Amino acid sequence: MKRVQVGSVAATAVKLTFAAVVTLAASLPAAAADMPAPAATARTSYLTSAPASEWTVTIGIEGRVLPKFEGASASMLRPFPILRVRKANEPDQFRSARDGLSFAIVDAGAFKLGPVAKLRFGRKESDDNNLRGLGDVNWTLEAGAFAELWPSDWLRTRVEVRQGFGGHHGVVADLMLDGIYKATPQLTLSAGPRLTVGTAASTSPYFSITAAQAALSGLPVYDARGGVRSYGAGTQATYAFNRQWSGEVFLEYERLAGDAANSPLVVQRGSRDQLQVGMGVTYSFNMPGLW
């Protein structure tokens, strides 16, 4: 009975989050027109003046130290690509390390709405002795929509709702709040809370243990359902060195919750505390308009 209740909470949480995105899309653009655009929190644009028809492309790479698998206590280093596109002569808007790759189709200054995508790492049982007998989980492409609202020029709220394709076929929602401080024209500091919810289909491949897996791994059978998967906080510092180059360092902490936290893989062989630390560098340049 308890499992059924947790599953119901998961479905309700995801539905409410999706409804929040739809509601924001329908009702906030008009209200956002009366709010100040977040120009004061955006990094200063150091690129030379360009025609309005051009676009600014930002590319780069991050190095992240993160758990070897979801729920692991050991960490590893992974590279991450960075790609952002905006209209030329517009300031580079704030982005946290938890944000998916996104592009605003609706941009009313303080309110933005558009598609979002994120890659979720797979895992191989050969990667770690703690995974022996649990089988492999493929990489997952999560695609969906985001909504972003700036209640003031120093505060950003963001919701992402994504459908999984590949390693899982469930729905995941991230809710983020960031307070942003312009320490200098070049240095931007930020910090804020995080919350992640997901359906059973998005949680089970990483935290459930089937009877066959239990026989091979020595862990008990476990059926992980959906609900609140984690909560935590993140902080970041971004510095613009010159017209094209900038660097960033960040820390993201999340505490696994619900069925993810209670999985025998986490309790017996991992940790509920999940930490990511990273740093990266980006380069920006102008190019002819995409449309």
Stockholm file with secondary structure:
# STOCKHOLM 1.0

chainA/1-291         MKRVQVGSVAATAVKLTFAAVVTLAASLPAAAADMPAPAATARTSYLTSAPASEWTVTIGIEGRVLPKFEGASASMLRPFPILRVRKANEPDQFRSARDGLSFAIVDAGAFKLGPVAKLRFGRKESDDNNLRGLGDVNWTLEAGAFAELWPSDWLRTRVEVRQGFGGHHGVVADLMLDGIYKATPQLTLSAGPRLTVGTAASTSPYFSITAAQAALSGLPVYDARGGVRSYGAGTQATYAFNRQWSGEVFLEYERLAGDAANSPLVVQRGSRDQLQVGMGVTYSFNMPGLW
#=GR chainA/1-291 SS CHHHHHHHHHHHHHHHHHHHHHHHHHHHHHHHTTSCCGGGGSBCCCSCCCCTTCEEEEEEEEEEEEESSTTCSSEEEEEEEEEEEEETTSCBCCCCTTCCEECCSEECSSEEEEEEEEEECCBCGGGCGGGTTSCCBCCEEEEEEEEEEEEETTEEEEEEEEEEEESCCSEEEEEEEEEEEESSSSEEEEEEEEEEEECHHHHHHHHCBCHHHHHHHCCCCBCCCCEEEEEEEEEEEEEECSSSEEEEEEEEEEEECHHHHTCHHHHHHSCSEEEEEEEEEEEEEEECCCC
#=GC SS_cons         CHHHHHHHHHHHHHHHHHHHHHHHHHHHHHHHTTSCCGGGGSBCCCSCCCCTTCEEEEEEEEEEEEESSTTCSSEEEEEEEEEEEEETTSCBCCCCTTCCEECCSEECSSEEEEEEEEEECCBCGGGCGGGTTSCCBCCEEEEEEEEEEEEETTEEEEEEEEEEEESCCSEEEEEEEEEEEESSSSEEEEEEEEEEEECHHHHHHHHCBCHHHHHHHCCCCBCCCCEEEEEEEEEEEEEECSSSEEEEEEEEEEEECHHHHTCHHHHHHSCSEEEEEEEEEEEEEEECCCC
//
